[in-house]
C-alpha cells in the first residue's frame, strides 16, 4: 500500500481537516489516494461547546489490482493547529504522561485506602472528600476500577433493590457525577495507557452492561472514551497488543456494530512492522471483528505471518487457523499463499505438535475447507506414532470424510485403535470414526474384528446415541455390506422414532428419514432374515432433486446412445423404478430398456424380470461420487450399483468429467459411450 493520505493519517492521525483551504470540499487527491467526503452522524463527537469535533471520511485505497473503500477519521481543528511542530506536540504528550505518573509509594497507599472500602457508599464518600488537585488520572483509574468491582459484586448479590429502588436512585445520581468527573480527568490526560485501562474497566461493568442508550450517561462515557482511544490509535500512540485490546473492547461496547472497529485499521497499518511472534496471534483474533477494513488488516497479518511463522508453536498455529476459519464464516477467505505456508508449517513441524493441538488444527482445516497432499502425508506420518487419543482419530476421520481421502495408512491405524479402545469411546467419537469407512467403502485388513468391536460398542450404548448418529452408523454397516439385523427392533420402534421427531432441526429429521429409507431398502434386498420393507413407499411422486450438471450433458449423451442402441430399445432419463423409495440415490440417470415396457405407475417405471435382464442402467458419476483420487466410488454409489444389479439391471459407470470434456469432441464422446455400451452387452451375454 502506497504512502499517501492513510500513511499521513497513521503518523499524524486526526490532525488533518478537509476544508476549502486545503482541498475541494467533495474530492481530495493525495499521492494516488482518492478521497471523498462522507458524513456519518453515528461517529460524530461534540466538544464542550456542542460543536462537532470528530467525523470520518472514506478513502479509496489501491494495492496492486485491488481497490477498496476504507474509513478514516477527521478531526476538526484550527488552521494554526495544522502547522504545529510535530516535535513540540510529542514533547507535550510526554510531559502530560510524566506528570500523571505517581511514585510507587503513593500508589501503594492508594491501593490500601481503596481496599478498605467495602461498600459503594463508602467509596463515594471517600471520593467526595478527595481534593481536586489530588484526583490525578492514575488515581481516577484506580477509583473507577474499585467502583466497578463493588457494583459488580452488588449486582450478583442482589437482583431487586429494596424500597422500590429509591435508595439506589439517590446513589446513582452521585455515582453518575463521580464517574463523569473521573473519566473527564482520564480523557484530559491524553495518556494512551490510562485511556485503554479505563476502556477495559468499563467493559467489565456488569450492573449496566445491558444499557446501550447513547443518550444516557452510560452511553456518553463509553463513547467519550472510545472516541478518545480511536483518536490516539490514529495518532499511532498504541502498541499492536494495545490496539488488539481496543478492538475487543469496542466489540463488547458496540455489539453488532463494527463502524468504530473498522476505523482502527490506520493504527494497525502504522504499526504493521511491529507484528512479531509475541502478538501475531492477538492480531489474527481481531480479524473476525472487522468488516470493511478486515482485508487490509489481514494483509498485514499475512505478511507478518510469512516472516515469523517458523518461530510459532502448534498452539499459536491452531489459534491463527481458528481465526481464519471465523473470517471465512463471515465471507473473508484467506489467501492461497497463507494456506500454503500453513500447510508447509504443518508438514515440517507435525512431530513437535501435541495431539490436542493436532485436533484443533484438523478441525480448522475442515472449517477452512482446505486440503493438500503435504497435509495428508503429515497426518499419515502422525498416526503411526500418536495413537492414544480417540478424539484425535475422530477429527482426522472427519477430515478424511470431508475430502473423501481414502488413505489406507490412516484408515488402518484408526481401525487398530478402534479394536483396542472401542469400549471407552463416546457415541459422538464412535460415529465420527466409523461413518467414513462406509462413505469411503474401505474394508480394513482386520475387518471382522473391527466391525465386531463397533457392533458391540454400538449395542451396549445404543440409547446414548442421537437418532441421526445411530442412522449414520447402521447405514455405514450397509455400505460395507454388513447387515445388522439385531438393531432393526431398536431402530424401528416408537421410542426411537419419537426421539427423532422431537429434534428441533427439520433438516436433520428429513435427512435421518432418508437414511432410514435406504437402510430399509438395503435390508429388504440383501438380508434374508429381514421381514421388510417396514417403511411405506411414497405414492404419487411428482418431482425429485436431480443434479443440474447431468441435465447439461443429458441431451448430447442420449443422442449419441440412440445411434448405437438400435430401434428395438427405448431410452428413458431420470427413471425411478417401481418398488424403490423416492430417494435421489435410486434414480437411474439413463435407462436403455425394451421399447414397449409396462406403463408407468405413480411416476415410476415398472419392468418385468425379463425386461430388467435386457435393460442397461447408465449411471453418470460426478467427481463427488468418487474418492479424492477418482479411483474408487464412494460407499453410497457402490450401493447404488449393487441394488440395481440385485433388481436385474446391468449397470454402466459414466464419468461426468470425461463426458463434459468430450462435449466439444463429438467423435470422442461417441467412442466413449459405444465402448461402455459394448462392455455392458458383453457382460449381459455372459450371464
Residue, then its C-alpha position, 0 to 999 in steps of 0.5 A: x500500500x502506497x504512502x499517501x493520505x492513510x500513511x499521513x493519517x497513521x503518523x499524524x492521525x486526526x490532525x488533518x481537516x478537509x476544508x476549502x483551504x486545503x482541498x475541494x470540499x467533495x474530492x481530495x487527491x493525495x499521492x494516488x489516494x482518492x478521497x471523498x467526503x462522507x458524513x456519518x452522524x453515528x461517529x460524530x463527537x461534540x466538544x464542550x461547546x456542542x460543536x462537532x469535533x470528530x467525523x470520518x471520511x472514506x478513502x479509496x485505497x489501491x494495492x496492486x489490482x485491488x481497490x477498496x473503500x476504507x474509513x478514516x477519521x477527521x478531526x476538526x481543528x484550527x488552521x494554526x493547529x495544522x502547522x504545529x511542530x510535530x516535535x513540540x506536540x510529542x514533547x507535550x504528550x510526554x510531559x502530560x504522561x510524566x506528570x500523571x505518573x505517581x511514585x510507587x509509594x503513593x500508589x501503594x497507599x492508594x491501593x490500601x485506602x481503596x481496599x478498605x472500602x467495602x461498600x459503594x457508599x463508602x467509596x463515594x464518600x471517600x471520593x467526595x472528600x478527595x481534593x481536586x488537585x489530588x484526583x490525578x488520572x492514575x488515581x481516577x483509574x484506580x477509583x473507577x476500577x474499585x467502583x466497578x468491582x463493588x457494583x459488580x459484586x452488588x449486582x450478583x448479590x442482589x437482583x431487586x433493590x429494596x424500597x422500590x429502588x429509591x435508595x439506589x436512585x439517590x446513589x446513582x445520581x452521585x455515582x453518575x457525577x463521580x464517574x463523569x468527573x473521573x473519566x473527564x480527568x482520564x480523557x484530559x490526560x491524553x495518556x494512551x495507557x490510562x485511556x485503554x485501562x479505563x476502556x477495559x474497566x468499563x467493559x467489565x461493568x456488569x450492573x449496566x452492561x445491558x444499557x446501550x442508550x447513547x443518550x444516557x450517561x452510560x452511553x456518553x462515557x463509553x463513547x467519550x472514551x472510545x472516541x478518545x482511544x480511536x483518536x490516539x490509535x490514529x495518532x499511532x500512540x498504541x502498541x499492536x497488543x494495545x490496539x488488539x485490546x481496543x478492538x475487543x473492547x469496542x466489540x463488547x461496547x458496540x455489539x453488532x456494530x463494527x463502524x468504530x472497529x473498522x476505523x482502527x485499521x490506520x493504527x494497525x497499518x502504522x504499526x504493521x512492522x511491529x507484528x512479531x511472534x509475541x502478538x501475531x496471534x492477538x492480531x489474527x483474533x481481531x480479524x473476525x471483528x472487522x468488516x470493511x477494513x478486515x482485508x487490509x488488516x489481514x494483509x498485514x497479518x499475512x505478511x507478518x505471518x510469512x516472516x515469523x511463522x517458523x518461530x510459532x508453536x502448534x498452539x499459536x498455529x491452531x489459534x491463527x487457523x481458528x481465526x481464519x476459519x471465523x473470517x471465512x464464516x463471515x465471507x473473508x477467505x484467506x489467501x492461497x499463499x497463507x494456506x500454503x505456508x500453513x500447510x508447509x508449517x504443518x508438514x515440517x513441524x507435525x512431530x513437535x505438535x501435541x495431539x490436542x493441538x493436532x485436533x484443533x488444527x484438523x478441525x480448522x482445516x475442515x472449517x477452512x475447507x482446505x486440503x493438500x497432499x503435504x497435509x495428508x502425508x503429515x497426518x499419515x506420518x502422525x498416526x503411526x506414532x500418536x495413537x492414544x487419543x480417540x478424539x484425535x482419530x475422530x477429527x482426522x476421520x472427519x477430515x478424511x470424510x470431508x475430502x473423501x481421502x481414502x488413505x489406507x495408512x490412516x484408515x488402518x491405524x484408526x481401525x487398530x485403535x478402534x479394536x483396542x479402545x472401542x469400549x471407552x469411546x463416546x457415541x459422538x467419537x464412535x460415529x465420527x470414526x466409523x461413518x467414513x469407512x462406509x462413505x469411503x467403502x474401505x474394508x480394513x485388513x482386520x475387518x471382522x474384528x473391527x466391525x465386531x468391536x463397533x457392533x458391540x460398542x454400538x449395542x451396549x450404548x445404543x440409547x446414548x446415541x442421537x437418532x441421526x448418529x445411530x442412522x449414520x452408523x447402521x447405514x455405514x454397516x450397509x455400505x460395507x455390506x454388513x447387515x445388522x439385523x439385531x438393531x432393526x427392533x431398536x431402530x424401528x420402534x416408537x421410542x426411537x422414532x419419537x426421539x427423532x421427531x422431537x429434534x428441533x432441526x427439520x433438516x436433520x429429521x428429513x435427512x435421518x428419514x432418508x437414511x432410514x429409507x435406504x437402510x430399509x431398502x438395503x435390508x429388504x434386498x440383501x438380508x434374508x432374515x429381514x421381514x421388510x420393507x417396514x417403511x411405506x413407499x411414497x405414492x404419487x411422486x411428482x418431482x425429485x432433486x436431480x443434479x443440474x450438471x447431468x441435465x447439461x450433458x443429458x441431451x448430447x449423451x442420449x443422442x449419441x446412445x440412440x445411434x448405437x442402441x438400435x430401434x428395438x430399445x427405448x431410452x428413458x432419463x431420470x427413471x425411478x423404478x417401481x418398488x424403490x423409495x423416492x430417494x435421489x440415490x435410486x434414480x437411474x440417470x439413463x435407462x436403455x430398456x425394451x421399447x414397449x415396457x409396462x406403463x408407468x405407475x405413480x411416476x415410476x417405471x415398472x419392468x418385468x424380470x425379463x425386461x430388467x435382464x435386457x435393460x442397461x442402467x447408465x449411471x453418470x458419476x460426478x467427481x463427488x461420487x468418487x474418492x479424492x483420487x477418482x479411483x474408487x466410488x464412494x460407499x453410497x454409489x457402490x450401493x447404488x450399483x449393487x441394488x440395481x444389479x440385485x433388481x436385474x439391471x446391468x449397470x454402466x459407470x459414466x464419468x461426468x468429467x470425461x463426458x463434459x470434456x468430450x462435449x466439444x469432441x463429438x467423435x470422442x464422446x461417441x467412442x466413449x459411450x459405444x465402448x461402455x455400451x459394448x462392455x455392458x452387452x458383453x457382460x449381459x451375454x455372459x450371464 
